C-alpha cells in the first residue's frame, strides 16, 4: 500500500504508523505546536530508514540551535534517501540539509527549483517564508515582496489549506497589503485554531492596522490553549507587551517580560530569547521608562552564551542592543570589528547597514543623539536587509525618532511620525507627535 503526506505527495515508507506519525509531525511543525519532536521521533522509531522523518527532525533541532544534532540528522537523511527515496524526496532532503547547514544562497536556489517541480511540498515551501526564513535572512532588500510573490505563484495549488492561508496572509501583510493579508490570515486561522503561526500572523496584521486592543484580547483568549513550551509562546506574549507600550503601560510590559521573556523563564529557541528580550528592554528604556540594570545584565549574560560569535545580522543587531545598554564598549567593538571584516570579505549579506546600526546604538546609549541620527539617517531604507518582521525592525526607526527629538530636530521627527500615522493608527506615535509639538528638549523623554 502506498502512503502519501497530507498534500498528496508519495512517501517512501511501507509503515502505516510511520506515515501517520510523519503527517501529524509535519502538521505540528507547520503550526508551531508542541509535540512536534516527539511525534517525528515516533515516525523514526517505526521506520528508521525513512529519510523524510529524519530531515524534519533535523529542522526542529535547527530551530533550537542544536547544530550538531541537526547536521547529523541531515547527513543521515542524505544517506537514507539515496538508498530508498523518490526523486522528490531526494530533492526535499537536500534542500532542507542545505538550509540546516546555513548555506543560504544554495538553499534558496534549491528551494525555488524544488517548488517549481513540486509546489505542494509545504515543508520545503516553508523554508523561505516568515520573518526568520531563508528570504528574510538572505540580505535581500525586497524579501517581503519576494515572499508575497512566491505565495501568489503557488496559491492555486493550495486552495483553502490552513497552513498556506496563514503564511500567505502574513506575506501580504508584511508587503503592505494589510487589509487583504488580515482577511486571508483570519480565514486560515479559523480553519485550525491550534496553529501558533496563525495566531502570530494575526497579531502582525493587527499591529499593522492598529487593532492593538483586539490583539490583546486575542492573546488573552487564545494563549491558554498553547503550552508554554510552544516555540512561539513567548514571542506571542512579546507582541502583547508591545501593545502594553502602545498604552504607555510599562508595568504590564515588564510583567510580561518577567513571566515569559526573561531568559530564566522562557522556553523559546535561542534566537527568540535574545531578540525578544533585547528589543523589549530597549524599547522600554528608549521610550523613557526605567529598566532595572539587573534585567539587562541577566539577559546579556544569557545572550553571550547563546551567541558568542557574529552570525546572522539580525542576531548581531540585538547583541549590539545588549552591549550598548550595558555600556560594554569592549564587546561592542569586538563584534563590530568582526562584522566589518565580514563586510570587507563580502560575507555580510545585509551589508553596511549592520555596522551603521552598531554605531548608532552605541551613540544613543551614550546620549550622543546627534551622532545616532547621523549614523542612521543614510541607512534607514536598508534596515529591512537584516531580516525579521516589520514589527521587529521598527525598533530601529523608533530609536531614530527618539534621537531626533532628544537632539532637538523636532520638524524631522514630526515628518516621520506623520508618515507613520498615515500608514496606521498608533497611540504611541500620536503621543510622540504631540511631544514634538511641545517645547521638548534634548533631555525630554518621549
SVG drawing of the C-alpha trace seen along z (x, -y; Angstrom):
<svg xmlns="http://www.w3.org/2000/svg" viewBox="-13 -75 51 77">
<polyline fill="none" stroke="black" stroke-width="0.4" points="0.0,0.0 1.4,-3.4 1.3,-6.2 1.1,-10.0 1.6,-13.1 -1.3,-15.5 -0.6,-17.2 -0.9,-14.1 2.9,-13.5 4.1,-9.9 6.1,-8.8 8.7,-6.0 7.7,-4.1 5.7,-0.9 4.6,-1.5 1.1,-2.9 2.3,-4.0 5.3,-5.9 3.2,-7.7 0.6,-8.7 3.2,-10.0 5.1,-11.8 1.9,-13.6 1.0,-14.5 4.5,-15.7 4.7,-17.9 1.3,-19.5 2.6,-20.2 5.8,-21.7 3.9,-23.9 1.6,-25.1 4.4,-25.7 2.8,-23.3 4.2,-21.3 4.8,-17.6 6.5,-18.0 9.8,-16.4 8.1,-13.5 5.8,-12.8 8.7,-12.8 10.7,-10.5 7.8,-8.1 7.9,-8.1 11.6,-7.4 11.2,-4.6 8.6,-2.8 10.8,-3.1 14.4,-4.1 15.2,-4.2 12.5,-6.8 14.7,-9.8 12.0,-12.5 11.3,-11.9 15.0,-12.4 15.4,-15.6 12.2,-17.0 13.6,-16.2 16.8,-17.9 14.9,-21.0 13.4,-21.1 16.9,-20.7 18.0,-23.7 15.1,-25.8 16.7,-25.4 20.2,-26.0 21.2,-22.4 23.7,-22.5 25.5,-19.2 22.3,-17.2 20.7,-19.0 23.7,-18.4 23.9,-14.8 20.2,-14.3 20.9,-15.9 23.8,-13.7 21.9,-10.6 18.8,-11.6 21.1,-12.1 22.4,-8.6 18.9,-7.0 17.2,-8.9 19.9,-7.9 19.2,-4.2 15.4,-4.5 13.7,-7.6 12.0,-9.1 13.4,-12.0 11.1,-14.4 12.3,-13.1 16.0,-13.4 15.4,-17.0 13.4,-17.6 16.2,-16.2 19.0,-18.1 17.1,-21.4 16.4,-21.1 20.0,-19.9 21.4,-23.0 19.2,-25.2 20.3,-23.3 24.0,-23.8 23.5,-27.6 24.3,-27.5 21.7,-30.2 22.2,-31.0 22.3,-27.3 19.3,-26.6 17.3,-29.4 18.2,-28.2 17.4,-24.6 14.1,-25.7 12.9,-27.6 13.8,-24.8 12.1,-22.3 8.9,-24.3 8.7,-24.7 8.6,-21.0 6.6,-20.1 4.7,-23.2 2.7,-21.3 5.7,-20.3 4.8,-22.5 7.8,-21.7 10.2,-23.0 7.9,-25.9 8.0,-26.9 11.8,-27.5 11.8,-31.0 8.6,-32.2 8.3,-34.0 10.4,-36.6 13.2,-34.1 13.1,-32.3 15.7,-32.0 14.5,-35.1 14.4,-37.3 18.0,-36.3 19.4,-36.4 20.2,-40.1 17.6,-40.8 16.2,-44.3 12.9,-43.1 12.4,-39.9 8.9,-41.0 7.9,-41.3 9.7,-38.0 7.7,-36.0 4.4,-37.6 5.2,-36.8 6.2,-33.3 3.0,-32.6 1.0,-34.2 2.7,-31.9 1.8,-28.7 -1.6,-29.7 -3.5,-27.8 -2.0,-24.5 -3.2,-25.0 -6.7,-26.3 -8.2,-26.5 -5.3,-25.0 -5.0,-26.3 -1.2,-26.5 -0.8,-28.1 -3.5,-30.7 -1.9,-31.9 1.5,-32.2 0.2,-33.8 -1.8,-36.3 1.2,-37.2 3.3,-37.6 0.7,-40.1 0.6,-42.0 4.4,-42.4 4.4,-43.5 1.9,-46.3 -1.4,-44.7 -2.6,-44.8 -6.4,-44.5 -6.2,-41.7 -3.5,-40.0 -5.5,-40.1 -8.6,-38.6 -6.6,-35.7 -4.8,-35.0 -8.0,-35.0 -9.5,-32.6 -6.7,-30.1 -6.5,-30.6 -10.2,-29.8 -9.6,-26.5 -7.2,-25.5 -7.0,-27.4 -4.3,-25.1 -1.8,-27.0 0.7,-29.3 1.9,-30.6 -1.7,-31.5 -2.1,-33.4 1.2,-35.1 0.3,-36.2 -3.0,-37.6 -1.0,-39.7 1.2,-41.1 -1.9,-42.1 -3.4,-43.7 -0.1,-45.5 -0.1,-46.9 -3.7,-48.1 -3.6,-49.5 -6.0,-47.0 -4.0,-46.9 -6.8,-46.2 -8.3,-43.5 -4.8,-41.9 -4.6,-41.9 -8.0,-40.2 -6.9,-37.6 -3.8,-36.7 -5.8,-36.5 -8.4,-34.2 -6.0,-32.1 -2.9,-31.7 -4.4,-29.3 -4.7,-26.7 -1.0,-26.9 1.6,-25.2 4.4,-27.4 6.9,-25.1 5.5,-26.1 8.1,-27.6 6.2,-30.9 4.6,-31.1 7.0,-33.8 7.1,-35.7 3.3,-35.9 3.3,-37.4 6.1,-39.8 3.5,-41.1 1.2,-41.7 3.9,-43.6 4.3,-45.9 0.5,-46.5 1.0,-47.5 3.7,-50.0 1.2,-51.5 -0.8,-52.5 2.3,-53.6 1.9,-50.7 5.5,-49.9 4.5,-47.9 2.5,-45.5 5.2,-45.1 7.7,-44.4 5.3,-41.8 5.0,-40.0 8.8,-40.1 9.3,-38.6 6.6,-35.9 7.7,-34.5 10.5,-36.5 13.2,-36.8 16.0,-34.2 15.4,-32.4 11.7,-32.0 11.5,-31.4 11.4,-28.1 11.9,-29.8 14.5,-29.0 17.8,-30.9 17.2,-33.5 13.8,-34.4 15.4,-34.5 17.9,-37.2 15.7,-39.2 12.6,-39.4 14.4,-40.3 16.8,-42.8 14.2,-44.6 11.6,-44.9 14.0,-46.2 15.5,-48.6 12.0,-49.9 11.1,-50.4 14.3,-52.4 14.2,-54.4 10.5,-55.4 11.6,-56.9 10.7,-54.0 13.0,-52.7 14.6,-49.3 16.5,-47.8 20.1,-47.3 19.9,-43.8 17.5,-42.8 19.9,-44.0 22.9,-42.2 21.0,-38.9 19.7,-38.9 23.1,-40.0 24.9,-37.1 22.4,-34.6 22.8,-36.1 26.6,-36.0 26.4,-32.2 23.9,-31.7 25.6,-33.9 29.2,-34.3 30.3,-34.9 29.0,-37.0 26.4,-35.1 23.1,-36.3 22.9,-40.0 19.5,-40.0 21.1,-38.4 24.2,-40.7 22.0,-43.8 20.3,-42.5 23.6,-41.7 24.5,-45.3 21.5,-46.4 22.8,-44.4 26.3,-45.8 25.1,-49.4 22.6,-49.2 25.2,-47.7 27.9,-50.1 30.1,-47.1 32.2,-49.0 34.7,-46.2 32.1,-43.6 30.6,-46.1 33.9,-46.9 35.0,-43.3 31.8,-42.2 31.8,-45.3 35.4,-44.5 34.3,-41.0 31.3,-42.4 33.4,-45.0 35.8,-42.2 33.0,-40.1 31.7,-43.1 35.2,-43.6 35.4,-40.0 32.0,-40.1 30.5,-37.7 27.9,-40.0 24.7,-39.6 22.9,-42.5 25.8,-44.9 26.9,-48.2 23.6,-48.8 24.8,-46.4 27.9,-48.3 25.9,-51.6 23.3,-50.3 26.0,-49.3 27.5,-52.7 24.1,-54.4 23.0,-52.3 26.3,-52.9 25.8,-56.7 22.2,-56.5 23.2,-54.7 25.9,-57.3 23.3,-60.1 25.0,-61.3 21.8,-61.6 23.1,-63.8 25.6,-61.1 22.9,-58.5 20.8,-60.4 23.9,-61.0 24.6,-57.2 21.0,-56.0 19.7,-58.6 21.5,-57.3 20.7,-53.6 17.1,-53.6 15.9,-52.3 18.3,-49.4 17.3,-48.2 15.0,-45.7 18.1,-43.7 18.8,-42.5 15.6,-40.3 12.9,-39.8 9.4,-41.3 8.4,-44.9 7.2,-45.0 10.7,-43.9 12.6,-46.2 10.6,-49.2 12.7,-49.4 15.5,-51.0 13.1,-53.6 11.8,-54.2 15.4,-54.8 15.9,-57.2 12.7,-59.2 13.6,-59.4 17.2,-60.5 15.7,-63.3 13.6,-64.6 16.3,-64.5 18.7,-66.2 16.2,-69.0 15.3,-68.1 11.6,-68.3 10.4,-69.0 12.2,-65.9 10.7,-63.8 7.2,-65.2 7.5,-64.4 8.5,-60.8 5.7,-60.4 3.2,-62.0 4.1,-59.3 3.8,-56.5 0.4,-57.8 -0.9,-57.9 0.1,-54.3 -1.6,-53.1 -3.1,-54.5 -0.9,-54.4 -1.5,-55.7 2.2,-55.8 3.0,-57.7 0.2,-60.1 1.7,-60.8 5.1,-61.3 3.7,-63.6 2.2,-65.7 5.5,-65.8 7.2,-67.2 4.7,-70.0 5.6,-71.0 8.8,-72.6 10.5,-69.2 14.3,-69.4 17.1,-67.0 16.6,-65.6 12.8,-65.3 11.8,-61.6 9.0,-60.6"/>
</svg>
